[in-house]
Amino acid sequence: MAAFEWFLGPLRKYTDFAGRAGRKEYWLFIVWHLAFIIVLGELSNALYLLYVLGTLVPSIAVGIRRLHDTNRSGWWLLVTFVPFVGFIVMIVFLASAGTTGENDYGFEPGADPGHEDIVDPGPLS
């Protein structure tokens, strides 16, 4: 997958608050998002404001799907409003490994839901 696709994928799924987003999908989206915020902030305040408002819903959606991957409700995003501690707690949640296999919010990102009975035998020796 091309590097920029990691940014476009969550934008295409901006209305999808269900399901799960892996760490790679979330953090690569955030890296691209922050890069655009920095560049547009330097260029023009109007472009910056339009971009931030335009990507607000996709950013929330990918954050909720990332929390779903750790088997947490999307309502945990509200913890960021707790001064000081909330931001740290949210970083820990978003950086945590997702649950393996199926959880309350669906199948593991990238898993093939039709073949969960197939187990990887590991390296052949």
Stockholm file with secondary structure:
# STOCKHOLM 1.0

chainA/1-125         MAAFEWFLGPLRKYTDFAGRAGRKEYWLFIVWHLAFIIVLGELSNALYLLYVLGTLVPSIAVGIRRLHDTNRSGWWLLVTFVPFVGFIVMIVFLASAGTTGENDYGFEPGADPGHEDIVDPGPLS
#=GR chainA/1-125 SS CCTTHHHHHHHHTTTCCSSCCCHHHHHHHHHHHHHHHHHHHHHCHHHHHHHHHHTHHHHHHHHHHHHHHTTCCGGGGGGGGSTTHHHHHHHHHHHSCCCSSCBTTBSCTTCCGGGTTCCCCCCCC
#=GC SS_cons         CCTTHHHHHHHHTTTCCSSCCCHHHHHHHHHHHHHHHHHHHHHCHHHHHHHHHHTHHHHHHHHHHHHHHTTCCGGGGGGGGSTTHHHHHHHHHHHSCCCSSCBTTBSCTTCCGGGTTCCCCCCCC
//
